[in-house]
Amino acid sequence: MLNINGKEYGLLYTVWAHCEFNDWVVKNGERSYVSAIIQKAVIMSKAYCDVNGGTSLNPKELMTLPKYVFDEIAVAIEEQEKADSERTVETKEVKSKNAKGSAK
């Protein structure tokens, strides 16, 4: 969750968000890195709202925030993208009664 001015916003990096962001980059190749990060935050926020409901981030409102908030947004995006892009597998420990016997 991302906290901006006391309000929490969720981020989710779905396939839709990945495609939408890449399409934005292709269409807006002349835009800055900062603009791209703001757009990615908005897209990931919309993806979260599509799944969980709520209000998504507004790019115009983000532009009026202090720079340190942008830094926090950039970190939150990176962490969420990483969390949503890796597969986790839970394994169960197998307890064998014949551990010595099967080693022979």
N, C-alpha and C positions, 0 to 999 in steps of 0.2 A: 504494500500500500504506500501511496505517496501522499504526504500531508502538505497541503499548500493553504496558507492562511487559515489554519484550523479545520480545514475540510479534507477528508480522505478521498483519494481517487485510486481506483484499482488499475493495474496494467496487466495486459495479457498478450503474449506474442504467439498468435495463432498463424495458421497458413494464410488466412485472409490478410492479417496484418502484415505478414512478410511480403505478400504479393502487392498489397496496396502501397507499402512504403517503397518497394522497388519501382513500381510504376511511377510514383511521385518523383523519385530521383531521376528517372529517364526523362520525364516531362519537364523537369526543373533543374537540369544540369548546371545552369548558371547560378543557382542559388548557393548560399553559404552553408558550411557545415552546421552552424548554429541553427539556421532555418530548418535544415534537415532533421536535426535532433528534436526541435520543437514539433515538427510535423510527425515524427515517429512517436513522440509522447501522445499526441492527439489520436493517432491511429491506434496505438496500443490501448489507450483509454476507451476508445469506441469499441474495440474488440472485447474488452472486459465488460463493458455495459451490455453488449449484445448477449453475453452469456449470463451475467449476474444482475443486470439492471443497474439503475443509478444514472448519474449525470456524468457526461464525459468532459474532459478538459476542453477549454476554449482557447484557440491559438492567440486571439487578440488579448485576452486577459493574461496569458502567459508572458506576452511581450512587455507588459507593464511591471513585471516583478523585478526585484533586485537580482543582480548577476549571481549572487551566491545560491539563489533558488534554482537558477538554470543548472549550476554545477550539481546540485542535489538531484535534479531531474535526470541529468545525464547518467549519474551513477545508478539511480533507480532503474532506468531503462536497461542499462547494461546488465545489471543483476537479474532483472526479470527475464530478459531475452535469454540469458544463459540458463536460468532455471527452467524455462519453457522449451529449451532446445536440447536438453539432454534426457536420455532415457535412464530410468532407475529400475533396477531389478532387485527384488527381495528374494533371498535364498533362505531355505530352511535347513538347519543343521540336521543331518541324518545320524541317528544314533543306532549303531549296529551292535548286536550282542556278541557276534562272532568276529570281532575285529582281529584277534590273534589268529584264529583259524583261517581266515581269508588271506592273511599275509603269507601263508606257507605255499 
